[in-house]
Structure formats: structure tokens, C-alpha cells
Amino acid sequence: MSQELSMNDLSMNDLSTIKKQMKQKQRTLFRKKFFSNKLALTGTIIMTVIIMVTILTPFIISTSPYTLDTAYHQVLNTFLARITMVEIYLVVLCMGHVFH
């Protein structure tokens, strides 16, 4: 006769204990695999930083995003008015030579 346990021989308490043990083993295996994967860790850290910055931005920045900083725009418009198309072309041309 074999000593194998059938489903009828196990009590409900034994089944719940076995389920808990299996879940614990699965969690442990997941943690081992996850923390050994450097790409997964890096992605998790980057996403956590992005989410934290998104949540904390309203508390860090004191001005409303809808207000217009006229001094900044005045300087920007003055700077842009002085740039000619030839200068833009030269900058783009030089950047093309640098990156090739």
C-alpha cells in the first residue's frame, strides 16, 4: 500500500497551511529574481523618482504654472529678435559636423 495522501485525507487547516507556504515560496522566488535583475531595479528606481517628483512638484514650486513671467519673456524675445536665419543655419551645420 502506498502512503500517498489524497485530497480527502487532508483537512482544511492543512490545505490553508500548504497554500500559505506555497505563496511564501513564490514571493521569495520573485524577490530573488527581481533583485538580481539590474534592469528591473533601475527601471523601478527611475519610475519611483518620476512619480515622487510628479507628486511633490506642487509643494516645491511656489508659482502657478499659469502666471506669465514677463521679464523672462522680454529677455527671450529680445534674444530671438537678434538671431538671423544665417546664424541658425551655421549652428545646425556645426552641430551636424560635431555629431558625425
Gaussian input, Z-matrix of N, CA and C with variables (Angstrom, degrees):
# hf/3-21g

backbone

0 1
 N
 C     1     B1
 C     2     B2     1     A1
 N     3     B3     2     A2     1     D1
 C     4     B4     3     A3     2     D2
 C     5     B5     4     A4     3     D3
 N     6     B6     5     A5     4     D4
 C     7     B7     6     A6     5     D5
 C     8     B8     7     A7     6     D6
 N     9     B9     8     A8     7     D7
 C    10    B10     9     A9     8     D8
 C    11    B11    10    A10     9     D9
 N    12    B12    11    A11    10    D10
 C    13    B13    12    A12    11    D11
 C    14    B14    13    A13    12    D12
 N    15    B15    14    A14    13    D13
 C    16    B16    15    A15    14    D14
 C    17    B17    16    A16    15    D15
 N    18    B18    17    A17    16    D16
 C    19    B19    18    A18    17    D17
 C    20    B20    19    A19    18    D18
 N    21    B21    20    A20    19    D19
 C    22    B22    21    A21    20    D20
 C    23    B23    22    A22    21    D21
 N    24    B24    23    A23    22    D22
 C    25    B25    24    A24    23    D23
 C    26    B26    25    A25    24    D24
 N    27    B27    26    A26    25    D25
 C    28    B28    27    A27    26    D26
 C    29    B29    28    A28    27    D27
 N    30    B30    29    A29    28    D28
 C    31    B31    30    A30    29    D29
 C    32    B32    31    A31    30    D30
 N    33    B33    32    A32    31    D31
 C    34    B34    33    A33    32    D32
 C    35    B35    34    A34    33    D33
 N    36    B36    35    A35    34    D34
 C    37    B37    36    A36    35    D35
 C    38    B38    37    A37    36    D36
 N    39    B39    38    A38    37    D37
 C    40    B40    39    A39    38    D38
 C    41    B41    40    A40    39    D39
 N    42    B42    41    A41    40    D40
 C    43    B43    42    A42    41    D41
 C    44    B44    43    A43    42    D42
 N    45    B45    44    A44    43    D43
 C    46    B46    45    A45    44    D44
 C    47    B47    46    A46    45    D45
 N    48    B48    47    A47    46    D46
 C    49    B49    48    A48    47    D47
 C    50    B50    49    A49    48    D48
 N    51    B51    50    A50    49    D49
 C    52    B52    51    A51    50    D50
 C    53    B53    52    A52    51    D51
 N    54    B54    53    A53    52    D52
 C    55    B55    54    A54    53    D53
 C    56    B56    55    A55    54    D54
 N    57    B57    56    A56    55    D55
 C    58    B58    57    A57    56    D56
 C    59    B59    58    A58    57    D57
 N    60    B60    59    A59    58    D58
 C    61    B61    60    A60    59    D59
 C    62    B62    61    A61    60    D60
 N    63    B63    62    A62    61    D61
 C    64    B64    63    A63    62    D62
 C    65    B65    64    A64    63    D63
 N    66    B66    65    A65    64    D64
 C    67    B67    66    A66    65    D65
 C    68    B68    67    A67    66    D66
 N    69    B69    68    A68    67    D67
 C    70    B70    69    A69    68    D68
 C    71    B71    70    A70    69    D69
 N    72    B72    71    A71    70    D70
 C    73    B73    72    A72    71    D71
 C    74    B74    73    A73    72    D72
 N    75    B75    74    A74    73    D73
 C    76    B76    75    A75    74    D74
 C    77    B77    76    A76    75    D75
 N    78    B78    77    A77    76    D76
 C    79    B79    78    A78    77    D77
 C    80    B80    79    A79    78    D78
 N    81    B81    80    A80    79    D79
 C    82    B82    81    A81    80    D80
 C    83    B83    82    A82    81    D81
 N    84    B84    83    A83    82    D82
 C    85    B85    84    A84    83    D83
 C    86    B86    85    A85    84    D84
 N    87    B87    86    A86    85    D85
 C    88    B88    87    A87    86    D86
 C    89    B89    88    A88    87    D87
 N    90    B90    89    A89    88    D88
 C    91    B91    90    A90    89    D89
 C    92    B92    91    A91    90    D90
 N    93    B93    92    A92    91    D91
 C    94    B94    93    A93    92    D92
 C    95    B95    94    A94    93    D93
 N    96    B96    95    A95    94    D94
 C    97    B97    96    A96    95    D95
 C    98    B98    97    A97    96    D96
 N    99    B99    98    A98    97    D97
 C   100   B100    99    A99    98    D98
 C   101   B101   100   A100    99    D99
 N   102   B102   101   A101   100   D100
 C   103   B103   102   A102   101   D101
 C   104   B104   103   A103   102   D102
 N   105   B105   104   A104   103   D103
 C   106   B106   105   A105   104   D104
 C   107   B107   106   A106   105   D105
 N   108   B108   107   A107   106   D106
 C   109   B109   108   A108   107   D107
 C   110   B110   109   A109   108   D108
 N   111   B111   110   A110   109   D109
 C   112   B112   111   A111   110   D110
 C   113   B113   112   A112   111   D111
 N   114   B114   113   A113   112   D112
 C   115   B115   114   A114   113   D113
 C   116   B116   115   A115   114   D114
 N   117   B117   116   A116   115   D115
 C   118   B118   117   A117   116   D116
 C   119   B119   118   A118   117   D117
 N   120   B120   119   A119   118   D118
 C   121   B121   120   A120   119   D119
 C   122   B122   121   A121   120   D120
 N   123   B123   122   A122   121   D121
 C   124   B124   123   A123   122   D122
 C   125   B125   124   A124   123   D123
 N   126   B126   125   A125   124   D124
 C   127   B127   126   A126   125   D125
 C   128   B128   127   A127   126   D126
 N   129   B129   128   A128   127   D127
 C   130   B130   129   A129   128   D128
 C   131   B131   130   A130   129   D129
 N   132   B132   131   A131   130   D130
 C   133   B133   132   A132   131   D131
 C   134   B134   133   A133   132   D132
 N   135   B135   134   A134   133   D133
 C   136   B136   135   A135   134   D134
 C   137   B137   136   A136   135   D135
 N   138   B138   137   A137   136   D136
 C   139   B139   138   A138   137   D137
 C   140   B140   139   A139   138   D138
 N   141   B141   140   A140   139   D139
 C   142   B142   141   A141   140   D140
 C   143   B143   142   A142   141   D141
 N   144   B144   143   A143   142   D142
 C   145   B145   144   A144   143   D143
 C   146   B146   145   A145   144   D144
 N   147   B147   146   A146   145   D145
 C   148   B148   147   A147   146   D146
 C   149   B149   148   A148   147   D147
 N   150   B150   149   A149   148   D148
 C   151   B151   150   A150   149   D149
 C   152   B152   151   A151   150   D150
 N   153   B153   152   A152   151   D151
 C   154   B154   153   A153   152   D152
 C   155   B155   154   A154   153   D153
 N   156   B156   155   A155   154   D154
 C   157   B157   156   A156   155   D155
 C   158   B158   157   A157   156   D156
 N   159   B159   158   A158   157   D157
 C   160   B160   159   A159   158   D158
 C   161   B161   160   A160   159   D159
 N   162   B162   161   A161   160   D160
 C   163   B163   162   A162   161   D161
 C   164   B164   163   A163   162   D162
 N   165   B165   164   A164   163   D163
 C   166   B166   165   A165   164   D164
 C   167   B167   166   A166   165   D165
 N   168   B168   167   A167   166   D166
 C   169   B169   168   A168   167   D167
 C   170   B170   169   A169   168   D168
 N   171   B171   170   A170   169   D169
 C   172   B172   171   A171   170   D170
 C   173   B173   172   A172   171   D171
 N   174   B174   173   A173   172   D172
 C   175   B175   174   A174   173   D173
 C   176   B176   175   A175   174   D174
 N   177   B177   176   A176   175   D175
 C   178   B178   177   A177   176   D176
 C   179   B179   178   A178   177   D177
 N   180   B180   179   A179   178   D178
 C   181   B181   180   A180   179   D179
 C   182   B182   181   A181   180   D180
 N   183   B183   182   A182   181   D181
 C   184   B184   183   A183   182   D182
 C   185   B185   184   A184   183   D183
 N   186   B186   185   A185   184   D184
 C   187   B187   186   A186   185   D185
 C   188   B188   187   A187   186   D186
 N   189   B189   188   A188   187   D187
 C   190   B190   189   A189   188   D188
 C   191   B191   190   A190   189   D189
 N   192   B192   191   A191   190   D190
 C   193   B193   192   A192   191   D191
 C   194   B194   193   A193   192   D192
 N   195   B195   194   A194   193   D193
 C   196   B196   195   A195   194   D194
 C   197   B197   196   A196   195   D195
 N   198   B198   197   A197   196   D196
 C   199   B199   198   A198   197   D197
 C   200   B200   199   A199   198   D198
 N   201   B201   200   A200   199   D199
 C   202   B202   201   A201   200   D200
 C   203   B203   202   A202   201   D201
 N   204   B204   203   A203   202   D202
 C   205   B205   204   A204   203   D203
 C   206   B206   205   A205   204   D204
 N   207   B207   206   A206   205   D205
 C   208   B208   207   A207   206   D206
 C   209   B209   208   A208   207   D207
 N   210   B210   209   A209   208   D208
 C   211   B211   210   A210   209   D209
 C   212   B212   211   A211   210   D210
 N   213   B213   212   A212   211   D211
 C   214   B214   213   A213   212   D212
 C   215   B215   214   A214   213   D213
 N   216   B216   215   A215   214   D214
 C   217   B217   216   A216   215   D215
 C   218   B218   217   A217   216   D216
 N   219   B219   218   A218   217   D217
 C   220   B220   219   A219   218   D218
 C   221   B221   220   A220   219   D219
 N   222   B222   221   A221   220   D220
 C   223   B223   222   A222   221   D221
 C   224   B224   223   A223   222   D222
 N   225   B225   224   A224   223   D223
 C   226   B226   225   A225   224   D224
 C   227   B227   226   A226   225   D225
 N   228   B228   227   A227   226   D226
 C   229   B229   228   A228   227   D227
 C   230   B230   229   A229   228   D228
 N   231   B231   230   A230   229   D229
 C   232   B232   231   A231   230   D230
 C   233   B233   232   A232   231   D231
 N   234   B234   233   A233   232   D232
 C   235   B235   234   A234   233   D233
 C   236   B236   235   A235   234   D234
 N   237   B237   236   A236   235   D235
 C   238   B238   237   A237   236   D236
 C   239   B239   238   A238   237   D237
 N   240   B240   239   A239   238   D238
 C   241   B241   240   A240   239   D239
 C   242   B242   241   A241   240   D240
 N   243   B243   242   A242   241   D241
 C   244   B244   243   A243   242   D242
 C   245   B245   244   A244   243   D243
 N   246   B246   245   A245   244   D244
 C   247   B247   246   A246   245   D245
 C   248   B248   247   A247   246   D246
 N   249   B249   248   A248   247   D247
 C   250   B250   249   A249   248   D248
 C   251   B251   250   A250   249   D249
 N   252   B252   251   A251   250   D250
 C   253   B253   252   A252   251   D251
 C   254   B254   253   A253   252   D252
 N   255   B255   254   A254   253   D253
 C   256   B256   255   A255   254   D254
 C   257   B257   256   A256   255   D255
 N   258   B258   257   A257   256   D256
 C   259   B259   258   A258   257   D257
 C   260   B260   259   A259   258   D258
 N   261   B261   260   A260   259   D259
 C   262   B262   261   A261   260   D260
 C   263   B263   262   A262   261   D261
 N   264   B264   263   A263   262   D262
 C   265   B265   264   A264   263   D263
 C   266   B266   265   A265   264   D264
 N   267   B267   266   A266   265   D265
 C   268   B268   267   A267   266   D266
 C   269   B269   268   A268   267   D267
 N   270   B270   269   A269   268   D268
 C   271   B271   270   A270   269   D269
 C   272   B272   271   A271   270   D270
 N   273   B273   272   A272   271   D271
 C   274   B274   273   A273   272   D272
 C   275   B275   274   A274   273   D273
 N   276   B276   275   A275   274   D274
 C   277   B277   276   A276   275   D275
 C   278   B278   277   A277   276   D276
 N   279   B279   278   A278   277   D277
 C   280   B280   279   A279   278   D278
 C   281   B281   280   A280   279   D279
 N   282   B282   281   A281   280   D280
 C   283   B283   282   A282   281   D281
 C   284   B284   283   A283   282   D282
 N   285   B285   284   A284   283   D283
 C   286   B286   285   A285   284   D284
 C   287   B287   286   A286   285   D285
 N   288   B288   287   A287   286   D286
 C   289   B289   288   A288   287   D287
 C   290   B290   289   A289   288   D288
 N   291   B291   290   A290   289   D289
 C   292   B292   291   A291   290   D290
 C   293   B293   292   A292   291   D291
 N   294   B294   293   A293   292   D292
 C   295   B295   294   A294   293   D293
 C   296   B296   295   A295   294   D294
 N   297   B297   296   A296   295   D295
 C   298   B298   297   A297   296   D296
 C   299   B299   298   A298   297   D297

   B1=1.4440
   B2=1.5209
   B3=1.2668
   B4=1.4572
   B5=1.5160
   B6=1.3030
   B7=1.4653
   B8=1.5355
   B9=1.3299
   B10=1.4492
   B11=1.5216
   B12=1.3507
   B13=1.4584
   B14=1.5245
   B15=1.2693
   B16=1.4577
   B17=1.5166
   B18=1.3183
   B19=1.4648
   B20=1.5265
   B21=1.3103
   B22=1.4587
   B23=1.5218
   B24=1.3338
   B25=1.4590
   B26=1.5288
   B27=1.3177
   B28=1.4578
   B29=1.5257
   B30=1.2868
   B31=1.4613
   B32=1.5203
   B33=1.3186
   B34=1.4606
   B35=1.5224
   B36=1.3114
   B37=1.4597
   B38=1.5273
   B39=1.3279
   B40=1.4574
   B41=1.5271
   B42=1.3326
   B43=1.4644
   B44=1.5255
   B45=1.3110
   B46=1.4631
   B47=1.5238
   B48=1.3345
   B49=1.4615
   B50=1.5219
   B51=1.3222
   B52=1.4643
   B53=1.5353
   B54=1.3420
   B55=1.4642
   B56=1.5241
   B57=1.3249
   B58=1.4670
   B59=1.5178
   B60=1.3324
   B61=1.4597
   B62=1.5335
   B63=1.3295
   B64=1.4655
   B65=1.5269
   B66=1.3355
   B67=1.4580
   B68=1.5240
   B69=1.3254
   B70=1.4674
   B71=1.5254
   B72=1.3339
   B73=1.4625
   B74=1.5278
   B75=1.3425
   B76=1.4644
   B77=1.5233
   B78=1.3327
   B79=1.4595
   B80=1.5271
   B81=1.3251
   B82=1.4647
   B83=1.5317
   B84=1.3247
   B85=1.4662
   B86=1.5327
   B87=1.3326
   B88=1.4631
   B89=1.5246
   B90=1.3319
   B91=1.4712
   B92=1.5224
   B93=1.3246
   B94=1.4702
   B95=1.5242
   B96=1.3406
   B97=1.4530
   B98=1.5218
   B99=1.3425
   B100=1.4632
   B101=1.5199
   B102=1.3292
   B103=1.4644
   B104=1.5242
   B105=1.3102
   B106=1.4619
   B107=1.5318
   B108=1.3380
   B109=1.4566
   B110=1.5314
   B111=1.3106
   B112=1.4637
   B113=1.5209
   B114=1.3122
   B115=1.4592
   B116=1.5298
   B117=1.3241
   B118=1.4674
   B119=1.5292
   B120=1.3102
   B121=1.4693
   B122=1.5210
   B123=1.3152
   B124=1.4559
   B125=1.5264
   B126=1.3129
   B127=1.4591
   B128=1.5147
   B129=1.3244
   B130=1.4630
   B131=1.5219
   B132=1.3170
   B133=1.4656
   B134=1.5245
   B135=1.3280
   B136=1.4635
   B137=1.5276
   B138=1.3278
   B139=1.4619
   B140=1.5272
   B141=1.3307
   B142=1.4636
   B143=1.5189
   B144=1.3263
   B145=1.4696
   B146=1.5305
   B147=1.3199
   B148=1.4710
   B149=1.5277
   B150=1.3163
   B151=1.4627
   B152=1.5188
   B153=1.3306
   B154=1.4723
   B155=1.5312
   B156=1.3364
   B157=1.4629
   B158=1.5265
   B159=1.3298
   B160=1.4526
   B161=1.5222
   B162=1.3038
   B163=1.4630
   B164=1.5231
   B165=1.3340
   B166=1.4625
   B167=1.5266
   B168=1.3169
   B169=1.4624
   B170=1.5260
   B171=1.3226
   B172=1.4699
   B173=1.5322
   B174=1.3134
   B175=1.4548
   B176=1.5305
   B177=1.3419
   B178=1.4624
   B179=1.5294
   B180=1.3222
   B181=1.4612
   B182=1.5358
   B183=1.3259
   B184=1.4593
   B185=1.5198
   B186=1.3253
   B187=1.4623
   B188=1.5169
   B189=1.2842
   B190=1.4564
   B191=1.5298
   B192=1.3092
   B193=1.4635
   B194=1.5251
   B195=1.3171
   B196=1.4554
   B197=1.5294
   B198=1.3387
   B199=1.4588
   B200=1.5254
   B201=1.3198
   B202=1.4576
   B203=1.5203
   B204=1.3112
   B205=1.4597
   B206=1.5256
   B207=1.3141
   B208=1.4633
   B209=1.5173
   B210=1.3195
   B211=1.4695
   B212=1.5307
   B213=1.3161
   B214=1.4653
   B215=1.5248
   B216=1.3200
   B217=1.4542
   B218=1.5257
   B219=1.3230
   B220=1.4587
   B221=1.5313
   B222=1.3265
   B223=1.4681
   B224=1.5186
   B225=1.3237
   B226=1.4583
   B227=1.5185
   B228=1.3125
   B229=1.4688
   B230=1.5271
   B231=1.3324
   B232=1.4607
   B233=1.5294
   B234=1.3218
   B235=1.4645
   B236=1.5231
   B237=1.3264
   B238=1.4605
   B239=1.5219
   B240=1.3286
   B241=1.4627
   B242=1.5230
   B243=1.3106
   B244=1.4690
   B245=1.5245
   B246=1.3159
   B247=1.4674
   B248=1.5261
   B249=1.3098
   B250=1.4653
   B251=1.5243
   B252=1.2921
   B253=1.4606
   B254=1.5266
   B255=1.3204
   B256=1.4646
   B257=1.5317
   B258=1.3163
   B259=1.4647
   B260=1.5253
   B261=1.3096
   B262=1.4696
   B263=1.5232
   B264=1.3280
   B265=1.4544
   B266=1.5286
   B267=1.3287
   B268=1.4569
   B269=1.5256
   B270=1.3035
   B271=1.4684
   B272=1.5242
   B273=1.3205
   B274=1.4721
   B275=1.5121
   B276=1.3178
   B277=1.4555
   B278=1.5210
   B279=1.3363
   B280=1.4651
   B281=1.5256
   B282=1.3209
   B283=1.4742
   B284=1.5159
   B285=1.3278
   B286=1.4623
   B287=1.5093
   B288=1.3279
   B289=1.4530
   B290=1.5226
   B291=1.2995
   B292=1.4707
   B293=1.5160
   B294=1.3313
   B295=1.4684
   B296=1.5215
   B297=1.3204
   B298=1.4697
   B299=1.4712
   A1=109.52
   A2=115.14
   A3=118.19
   A4=109.79
   A5=114.45
   A6=121.44
   A7=111.14
   A8=118.69
   A9=121.81
   A10=110.73
   A11=113.87
   A12=119.70
   A13=108.98
   A14=116.33
   A15=119.64
   A16=108.36
   A17=115.63
   A18=120.12
   A19=110.83
   A20=118.31
   A21=121.22
   A22=111.72
   A23=116.69
   A24=120.45
   A25=112.44
   A26=117.17
   A27=120.58
   A28=110.25
   A29=115.39
   A30=118.47
   A31=109.11
   A32=117.36
   A33=121.81
   A34=110.81
   A35=117.15
   A36=121.12
   A37=110.35
   A38=116.59
   A39=120.40
   A40=111.35
   A41=116.12
   A42=120.01
   A43=111.35
   A44=117.38
   A45=119.31
   A46=110.99
   A47=117.31
   A48=120.90
   A49=110.71
   A50=116.72
   A51=121.59
   A52=110.00
   A53=117.21
   A54=120.56
   A55=111.48
   A56=116.66
   A57=120.54
   A58=111.04
   A59=116.12
   A60=120.16
   A61=110.83
   A62=116.93
   A63=120.01
   A64=111.00
   A65=117.36
   A66=119.87
   A67=110.69
   A68=116.40
   A69=120.35
   A70=110.70
   A71=116.84
   A72=120.01
   A73=111.26
   A74=116.47
   A75=119.79
   A76=110.65
   A77=117.82
   A78=120.85
   A79=110.94
   A80=115.68
   A81=119.89
   A82=110.42
   A83=116.93
   A84=121.19
   A85=110.51
   A86=117.44
   A87=121.25
   A88=110.64
   A89=117.03
   A90=120.42
   A91=111.06
   A92=116.94
   A93=120.17
   A94=110.78
   A95=116.75
   A96=120.38
   A97=111.49
   A98=116.49
   A99=120.05
   A100=111.35
   A101=117.41
   A102=119.82
   A103=112.82
   A104=118.34
   A105=119.82
   A106=111.11
   A107=117.51
   A108=122.17
   A109=109.39
   A110=117.01
   A111=121.52
   A112=112.40
   A113=117.77
   A114=120.76
   A115=110.96
   A116=116.56
   A117=120.15
   A118=110.91
   A119=116.97
   A120=120.32
   A121=111.20
   A122=116.97
   A123=120.90
   A124=110.67
   A125=117.01
   A126=120.90
   A127=112.46
   A128=116.32
   A129=120.51
   A130=110.82
   A131=116.84
   A132=120.46
   A133=110.31
   A134=117.30
   A135=120.70
   A136=110.57
   A137=117.32
   A138=120.03
   A139=111.50
   A140=117.67
   A141=120.89
   A142=110.56
   A143=116.95
   A144=120.36
   A145=110.26
   A146=117.15
   A147=120.50
   A148=110.67
   A149=116.56
   A150=120.26
   A151=110.91
   A152=117.58
   A153=120.07
   A154=111.35
   A155=117.01
   A156=120.07
   A157=109.79
   A158=116.74
   A159=120.60
   A160=111.71
   A161=116.79
   A162=120.64
   A163=111.20
   A164=117.30
   A165=120.50
   A166=114.42
   A167=118.97
   A168=121.44
   A169=113.75
   A170=120.24
   A171=118.32
   A172=113.46
   A173=117.33
   A174=120.60
   A175=112.11
   A176=116.82
   A177=121.06
   A178=110.79
   A179=116.91
   A180=122.57
   A181=108.67
   A182=116.63
   A183=119.25
   A184=113.41
   A185=118.04
   A186=119.39
   A187=110.82
   A188=115.09
   A189=120.81
   A190=109.18
   A191=117.78
   A192=119.10
   A193=112.37
   A194=117.08
   A195=120.94
   A196=113.21
   A197=117.19
   A198=119.19
   A199=109.03
   A200=115.97
   A201=121.54
   A202=109.69
   A203=116.29
   A204=120.81
   A205=107.41
   A206=116.58
   A207=120.26
   A208=112.58
   A209=117.74
   A210=119.45
   A211=110.08
   A212=117.73
   A213=121.52
   A214=110.13
   A215=117.17
   A216=120.28
   A217=111.96
   A218=117.03
   A219=120.05
   A220=110.75
   A221=116.21
   A222=120.69
   A223=110.35
   A224=116.76
   A225=120.83
   A226=111.08
   A227=118.02
   A228=120.99
   A229=111.57
   A230=117.74
   A231=121.06
   A232=110.44
   A233=116.20
   A234=121.14
   A235=110.59
   A236=116.70
   A237=120.41
   A238=112.13
   A239=117.40
   A240=120.08
   A241=110.94
   A242=118.44
   A243=121.83
   A244=113.00
   A245=116.80
   A246=119.45
   A247=109.07
   A248=115.11
   A249=119.93
   A250=108.89
   A251=115.45
   A252=120.40
   A253=111.57
   A254=117.49
   A255=121.06
   A256=109.54
   A257=117.32
   A258=120.33
   A259=111.28
   A260=116.67
   A261=120.10
   A262=109.79
   A263=117.26
   A264=121.30
   A265=110.95
   A266=117.79
   A267=121.24
   A268=111.80
   A269=116.51
   A270=119.84
   A271=110.53
   A272=115.90
   A273=119.82
   A274=110.59
   A275=118.15
   A276=122.63
   A277=111.21
   A278=116.57
   A279=120.50
   A280=111.18
   A281=117.33
   A282=120.34
   A283=110.20
   A284=116.49
   A285=120.02
   A286=111.54
   A287=117.53
   A288=120.67
   A289=111.73
   A290=117.20
   A291=120.58
   A292=110.42
   A293=117.74
   A294=120.82
   A295=113.39
   A296=118.84
   A297=119.71
   A298=110.67
   D1=141.73
   D2=-179.86
   D3=-89.68
   D4=154.14
   D5=-176.87
   D6=-97.33
   D7=17.21
   D8=-177.37
   D9=-68.24
   D10=145.70
   D11=178.25
   D12=-91.10
   D13=134.64
   D14=174.07
   D15=-98.25
   D16=170.73
   D17=-179.72
   D18=-64.78
   D19=-27.67
   D20=-179.63
   D21=-72.90
   D22=-28.00
   D23=-177.83
   D24=-77.12
   D25=-22.63
   D26=-178.05
   D27=-84.86
   D28=137.11
   D29=176.82
   D30=-85.62
   D31=168.87
   D32=179.06
   D33=-64.15
   D34=-33.26
   D35=179.10
   D36=-66.26
   D37=-40.72
   D38=177.72
   D39=-64.19
   D40=-40.53
   D41=179.71
   D42=-64.28
   D43=-42.39
   D44=179.24
   D45=-66.72
   D46=-35.34
   D47=176.87
   D48=-64.88
   D49=-42.28
   D50=179.36
   D51=-65.08
   D52=-41.99
   D53=178.13
   D54=-61.63
   D55=-42.98
   D56=178.90
   D57=-62.40
   D58=-42.03
   D59=179.77
   D60=-65.14
   D61=-40.42
   D62=179.67
   D63=-66.88
   D64=-40.51
   D65=177.77
   D66=-63.50
   D67=-39.97
   D68=178.50
   D69=-63.23
   D70=-41.10
   D71=178.24
   D72=-65.72
   D73=-40.05
   D74=178.61
   D75=-64.18
   D76=-42.44
   D77=178.52
   D78=-62.26
   D79=-43.74
   D80=179.99
   D81=-62.41
   D82=-43.63
   D83=178.91
   D84=-63.36
   D85=-42.44
   D86=178.04
   D87=-60.80
   D88=-46.71
   D89=-179.75
   D90=-60.40
   D91=-43.93
   D92=-179.63
   D93=-60.99
   D94=-47.00
   D95=-178.91
   D96=-67.25
   D97=-41.24
   D98=-177.40
   D99=-66.31
   D100=-47.20
   D101=-176.78
   D102=-75.29
   D103=-13.38
   D104=174.96
   D105=-87.96
   D106=-14.04
   D107=179.42
   D108=-91.86
   D109=105.99
   D110=-175.71
   D111=-68.20
   D112=-33.33
   D113=179.21
   D114=-66.56
   D115=-41.00
   D116=177.86
   D117=-65.17
   D118=-40.22
   D119=178.17
   D120=-65.23
   D121=-43.73
   D122=179.70
   D123=-62.26
   D124=-45.32
   D125=178.15
   D126=-61.62
   D127=-40.07
   D128=179.00
   D129=-65.51
   D130=-41.74
   D131=179.40
   D132=-65.14
   D133=-44.88
   D134=-179.64
   D135=-62.76
   D136=-45.56
   D137=179.33
   D138=-64.17
   D139=-37.05
   D140=178.29
   D141=-65.02
   D142=-42.01
   D143=178.59
   D144=-63.99
   D145=-44.00
   D146=179.80
   D147=-61.41
   D148=-44.58
   D149=-179.95
   D150=-65.39
   D151=-41.32
   D152=179.94
   D153=-65.85
   D154=-40.83
   D155=177.85
   D156=-63.93
   D157=-40.84
   D158=178.77
   D159=-62.27
   D160=-41.44
   D161=-179.39
   D162=-71.82
   D163=-39.59
   D164=-173.51
   D165=-88.52
   D166=-9.81
   D167=-177.43
   D168=-56.66
   D169=-44.54
   D170=179.48
   D171=-61.10
   D172=-26.27
   D173=179.52
   D174=-84.23
   D175=-24.93
   D176=-178.55
   D177=-84.79
   D178=-45.85
   D179=-178.05
   D180=-84.38
   D181=126.90
   D182=-175.75
   D183=-92.76
   D184=-17.86
   D185=-177.84
   D186=-96.06
   D187=157.12
   D188=177.83
   D189=-77.18
   D190=143.71
   D191=178.42
   D192=-71.57
   D193=-10.22
   D194=-177.00
   D195=-96.47
   D196=-5.30
   D197=177.27
   D198=-84.18
   D199=148.65
   D200=-177.18
   D201=-103.14
   D202=124.34
   D203=177.32
   D204=-87.03
   D205=99.04
   D206=-172.88
   D207=-68.87
   D208=-33.86
   D209=-179.47
   D210=-64.85
   D211=-42.05
   D212=179.27
   D213=-63.60
   D214=-45.37
   D215=-178.28
   D216=-68.59
   D217=-31.17
   D218=176.88
   D219=-64.72
   D220=-44.97
   D221=178.49
   D222=-65.41
   D223=-41.99
   D224=-179.49
   D225=-63.93
   D226=-43.90
   D227=179.29
   D228=-65.35
   D229=-37.82
   D230=177.66
   D231=-64.53
   D232=-41.78
   D233=179.44
   D234=-65.60
   D235=-45.67
   D236=-178.34
   D237=-67.54
   D238=-28.97
   D239=179.69
   D240=-69.18
   D241=-24.19
   D242=-177.27
   D243=-87.02
   D244=-14.74
   D245=-177.70
   D246=-83.73
   D247=132.49
   D248=177.85
   D249=-104.52
   D250=166.91
   D251=-179.96
   D252=-65.24
   D253=-31.41
   D254=178.59
   D255=-64.70
   D256=-42.48
   D257=179.30
   D258=-64.48
   D259=-40.54
   D260=177.56
   D261=-62.70
   D262=-44.08
   D263=179.01
   D264=-60.51
   D265=-42.78
   D266=179.96
   D267=-64.52
   D268=-40.06
   D269=178.39
   D270=-63.98
   D271=-45.92
   D272=179.05
   D273=-63.48
   D274=-40.90
   D275=178.54
   D276=-62.21
   D277=-45.10
   D278=179.00
   D279=-64.70
   D280=-39.62
   D281=179.33
   D282=-64.81
   D283=-35.86
   D284=178.14
   D285=-64.26
   D286=-37.83
   D287=178.93
   D288=-72.96
   D289=-31.92
   D290=-179.27
   D291=-70.40
   D292=-40.67
   D293=-173.25
   D294=-89.00
   D295=-2.92
   D296=178.86
   D297=-98.38

